[in-house]
Amino acid sequence: MSYQLIKRQLIKRAKLSHLLWPYKKNGLYCFNFHRIGNANDADFDPCVYSCTAESLEQYLVFFKSNFKVINIEQLCGILDKGEPINEKLALITFDDGYRDNFDLAYPLLKKHNIPASFFITTSLIESDCVPWWDEIAWHIKQCGGQSIKLSPWDDSIIIDNPVSIHAIRAILKRIKSTPKLIEQQLQELRAISNKEVPKDLSNNLFMDWTQLKTLSQDGIDIGAHSHTHRVLSSLSEEELIFELSESKKLLENNLKKQIKSVSYPVGSQSAYNKEMFVLLKELEYQVGFSFQSLINSKLNEYRFELARMSIDREFNAYMLKEMILCSNTL
């Protein structure tokens, strides 16, 4: 058994998080949120909800009390200096650009004077489009009690009735495992449910340019999250250049600010590759973010795959400390 595994078991089973908390490592701790609200009320994908607004406020107070919270500009300054991190830093991020980030998260960030970065999928700005993961979840909800098998799958999945968040998560995970075939699988789901998403459900789902300009002018960092939220590692070179350059261009032209950061859609290690980093440098991105529950210490070495811890539950100080203390260092 490895040292890290033994450490995790000790922390969890012996409930040592409060005792060990003062001794957490120096480094950059990145925390990522998606939607804010009650997942039980979701018309679309409940898995994309991080927490309610009440819990978000508890998270923000916790981060401000236990870390020095920085923004992208400060992070780039640290990278330029190339010095080791001798303190506990935190960076707070939100992905996709949902309207609830503006309505619920932004006022809380402003109330507590906490910086944050919003990574925006530019094709969704001011659109009535339902993104693929949300539409997939909606169709799954129409298929309660059915057994379904999409063509890339080896076997079928029985969807419970009423449809649970676990069923939606399991099917989305399987669909994401073949990213080049996401559109094909969505088409098959549409045929299985034989229903169309009501148009009124997509109204004001994502932020508009006026809201993004308000955020940017009020000190919120805006970063790119690709143009259409396709899994970047599944794209041709031409498609990849378009996704990363178009999103940056649109944000810079509309916000009149340089866009220095990008986060990768889906964000797992298989969703991006190191060959992309040359293109990111050419496009003058300075930092890139993935999804890994790790503490960042070698910032320059990993500047284009900085790890972020995903927040996917209501606030619980004990469990949050446990997650952080059990994380390895990158």
C-alpha positions in Angstrom: 0.0 0.0 0.0 1.4 3.4 -1.0 2.2 6.2 1.4 -0.5 8.4 -0.1 -3.2 5.7 0.3 -2.2 5.0 3.9 -2.4 8.8 4.6 -5.9 9.0 3.1 -7.2 6.1 5.1 -5.7 7.5 8.3 -7.2 10.9 7.7 -10.7 9.5 6.9 -10.9 6.6 9.3 -9.3 8.4 12.3 -11.1 11.7 11.5 -7.9 13.7 11.7 -8.8 16.5 9.4 -9.3 19.1 12.1 -6.1 18.1 13.8 -4.0 18.2 10.6 -5.7 21.3 9.0 -3.1 23.8 10.4 -0.3 21.8 8.7 -1.8 21.8 5.2 0.8 22.3 2.4 1.9 25.5 0.8 0.7 25.9 -2.8 -2.1 27.0 -5.1 -5.5 25.5 -4.3 -7.9 25.9 -7.2 -11.6 25.3 -6.5 -14.1 25.1 -9.3 -17.9 25.5 -9.4 -20.4 25.2 -12.2 -24.1 25.9 -11.7 -25.4 27.5 -8.5 -28.9 26.5 -7.3 -30.9 23.5 -6.2 -30.1 20.4 -8.3 -33.4 18.9 -7.3 -35.2 21.6 -9.3 -33.1 21.2 -12.4 -34.9 20.9 -15.8 -31.6 19.7 -17.3 -28.4 18.1 -15.9 -28.5 18.0 -12.1 -24.9 16.8 -12.0 -23.7 20.2 -13.2 -24.9 21.9 -10.1 -22.2 22.5 -7.5 -24.3 23.7 -4.6 -27.0 26.2 -3.5 -26.3 29.9 -3.0 -26.4 29.4 0.8 -23.7 26.8 0.6 -21.7 28.9 -1.9 -21.6 31.7 0.6 -20.3 29.2 3.3 -17.6 28.1 0.8 -16.5 31.6 0.1 -16.2 32.6 3.8 -14.2 29.4 4.4 -11.8 30.1 1.5 -11.3 33.7 2.6 -10.6 32.6 6.2 -8.2 29.8 5.4 -6.3 31.0 2.2 -5.1 34.1 0.5 -7.5 34.3 -2.4 -5.9 35.6 -5.6 -7.0 36.4 -9.2 -5.6 35.4 -12.6 -3.5 38.6 -12.8 -1.8 37.8 -9.5 -1.3 34.2 -10.6 0.4 35.4 -13.8 2.7 37.7 -11.7 3.7 34.7 -9.6 4.5 32.7 -12.7 6.6 35.6 -14.1 8.7 35.7 -11.0 9.2 32.0 -11.0 9.5 31.8 -7.2 8.3 28.9 -5.1 4.9 29.4 -3.2 5.5 29.8 0.5 1.9 30.3 1.5 -1.5 28.9 1.0 -3.1 30.5 -2.0 -6.6 29.9 -3.4 -8.2 30.6 -6.8 -11.9 30.3 -7.3 -13.4 29.5 -10.7 -16.7 29.0 -12.4 -17.2 27.2 -15.7 -19.6 27.4 -18.7 -21.2 30.8 -18.2 -24.7 29.9 -16.8 -27.0 32.8 -15.9 -27.1 31.7 -12.2 -23.4 32.5 -11.9 -24.4 36.2 -12.5 -27.6 36.2 -10.5 -26.4 34.2 -7.5 -22.6 33.8 -7.4 -21.6 37.3 -8.5 -23.5 39.2 -5.7 -21.9 36.9 -3.0 -18.4 37.4 -4.4 -19.0 41.1 -4.4 -20.5 41.0 -0.8 -17.4 39.3 0.5 -14.9 41.1 -1.7 -13.5 37.9 -3.1 -12.0 37.6 -6.6 -13.0 34.8 -9.0 -12.6 33.7 -12.6 -15.5 32.9 -14.9 -14.6 30.6 -17.8 -17.1 31.2 -20.7 -18.2 29.0 -23.6 -18.6 31.8 -26.1 -21.2 30.1 -28.5 -23.6 29.9 -25.6 -23.5 33.7 -24.8 -27.0 35.2 -25.5 -28.1 31.9 -27.1 -31.2 29.8 -26.6 -29.1 26.7 -27.2 -29.3 23.8 -24.8 -25.7 22.4 -24.5 -25.2 18.7 -25.2 -24.8 17.5 -21.6 -28.0 19.3 -20.6 -30.0 18.0 -23.5 -28.7 14.5 -22.8 -29.9 14.7 -19.2 -33.3 16.0 -20.3 -33.8 13.1 -22.7 -32.7 10.6 -20.0 -35.4 12.1 -17.7 -38.0 11.2 -20.4 -36.9 7.6 -20.4 -37.6 6.5 -16.8 -38.1 2.7 -16.5 -36.6 2.0 -19.9 -33.6 -0.1 -20.8 -31.4 1.8 -23.4 -28.3 0.9 -25.4 -26.6 3.4 -27.6 -24.5 2.1 -30.5 -21.0 2.7 -28.9 -21.9 0.8 -25.8 -21.2 -2.9 -25.1 -24.3 -3.3 -22.9 -27.5 -1.6 -22.0 -28.4 0.5 -19.0 -31.7 0.3 -17.2 -32.9 3.8 -16.2 -34.7 3.9 -12.8 -38.1 5.5 -12.4 -38.2 8.1 -11.1 -34.9 8.9 -12.8 -32.2 9.5 -10.3 -29.1 11.7 -10.4 -27.0 8.5 -10.3 -28.6 7.2 -13.5 -27.9 10.5 -15.3 -24.3 10.6 -14.0 -23.7 7.0 -15.1 -25.0 7.6 -18.6 -23.2 10.9 -19.1 -20.0 9.3 -17.9 -20.4 6.5 -20.5 -21.2 9.0 -23.3 -18.2 11.2 -22.4 -15.9 8.1 -22.6 -16.2 8.3 -26.4 -16.0 12.1 -27.0 -15.9 11.8 -30.8 -19.3 10.2 -30.8 -21.1 12.5 -28.4 -23.3 14.0 -31.1 -24.1 10.6 -32.5 -25.2 9.4 -29.1 -27.3 12.5 -28.5 -29.1 11.9 -31.8 -29.8 8.3 -30.7 -31.2 9.5 -27.4 -33.5 12.0 -29.2 -34.9 9.1 -31.2 -35.4 7.0 -28.1 -37.2 9.6 -26.1 -39.1 10.8 -29.2 -39.6 14.2 -27.6 -38.2 17.8 -28.1 -36.9 20.1 -25.4 -39.5 22.8 -24.8 -38.2 26.1 -26.1 -39.1 28.1 -22.9 -36.7 26.0 -20.9 -33.6 27.4 -22.7 -34.6 31.1 -22.2 -31.9 33.0 -20.3 -30.0 29.8 -19.5 -26.7 31.5 -20.1 -25.3 35.0 -19.6 -25.4 37.8 -22.2 -22.7 40.2 -23.2 -24.0 43.0 -21.0 -23.7 40.8 -17.9 -20.2 39.6 -18.9 -19.2 43.2 -19.3 -20.5 44.1 -15.9 -18.5 41.2 -14.4 -15.4 42.2 -16.2 -15.7 45.9 -15.3 -16.2 44.9 -11.6 -13.0 43.0 -11.4 -14.1 39.5 -12.1 -11.6 37.6 -14.4 -13.1 36.3 -17.6 -11.4 33.3 -19.3 -12.1 31.1 -22.3 -13.8 27.7 -22.0 -13.7 27.0 -25.8 -16.3 28.2 -28.3 -18.7 25.2 -28.4 -17.6 23.1 -25.5 -16.4 20.2 -27.6 -13.8 17.8 -25.9 -10.6 19.4 -27.2 -8.6 16.1 -27.4 -11.1 14.7 -29.9 -10.7 17.5 -32.4 -8.7 17.8 -35.6 -5.9 20.4 -35.6 -8.1 22.8 -37.6 -11.1 22.4 -35.2 -8.8 22.8 -32.2 -7.4 26.1 -33.5 -10.9 27.4 -34.1 -12.2 26.4 -30.6 -9.3 28.1 -28.8 -8.9 31.1 -31.0 -12.5 32.0 -31.7 -13.4 32.0 -28.0 -10.4 34.2 -27.1 -11.1 36.6 -30.0 -14.8 37.0 -29.1 -14.1 37.7 -25.5 -11.3 40.2 -26.2 -13.3 42.0 -28.8 -16.4 42.4 -26.6 -14.7 43.0 -23.2 -11.8 45.0 -24.5 -9.4 43.1 -22.2 -6.7 40.5 -22.9 -7.8 37.0 -22.2 -5.0 35.1 -20.5 -6.6 32.0 -19.2 -8.5 28.9 -20.5 -10.2 26.0 -18.9 -10.7 22.7 -20.8 -14.2 21.4 -21.3 -14.8 18.2 -19.3 -11.3 18.8 -18.0 -10.1 15.2 -17.3 -6.6 14.2 -18.3 -8.0 12.6 -21.5 -9.9 15.8 -22.5 -6.7 17.6 -23.4 -3.1 16.8 -24.4 0.3 18.4 -24.1 0.5 19.0 -27.9 -2.1 21.7 -27.3 0.3 23.7 -25.1 2.3 24.9 -28.2 -0.9 26.3 -29.7 -1.9 27.9 -26.4 1.4 29.8 -26.3 1.0 30.9 -29.9 -2.4 32.3 -29.0 -0.9 34.1 -26.0 -2.7 32.2 -23.3 -0.7 32.2 -20.1 -2.5 29.6 -18.0 -4.7 26.6 -18.6 -6.8 24.6 -16.1 -7.9 21.0 -15.9 -9.9 19.0 -13.4 -7.7 17.0 -10.9 -8.0 17.0 -7.2 -4.4 18.2 -6.7 -2.5 21.0 -5.0 -0.4 23.1 -7.4 3.2 23.7 -6.4 5.2 23.6 -9.7 3.3 26.4 -11.4 5.6 27.1 -14.3 6.1 23.4 -15.1 2.4 22.8 -15.2 1.1 26.2 -16.2 -1.2 24.8 -18.9 -2.6 22.0 -16.7 -3.2 23.6 -13.4 -5.3 21.3 -11.2 -8.7 22.3 -9.8 -10.7 20.6 -7.1 -14.4 20.3 -8.2 -17.0 21.4 -5.8 -20.0 19.1 -6.2 -21.9 19.0 -2.9 -23.4 21.3 -0.2 -20.9 22.8 2.2 -19.5 20.6 4.9 -16.3 21.9 6.5 -15.2 18.5 7.7 -15.5 16.8 4.3 -13.9 19.9 2.5 -10.9 19.7 4.8 -10.7 16.0 4.3 -10.7 16.4 0.5 -8.0 19.1 0.6 -5.8 17.2 3.1 -6.0 14.0 1.1 -5.0 15.7 -2.2 -1.6 15.0 -3.6 0.8 17.8 -4.8 1.4 18.5 -8.5 
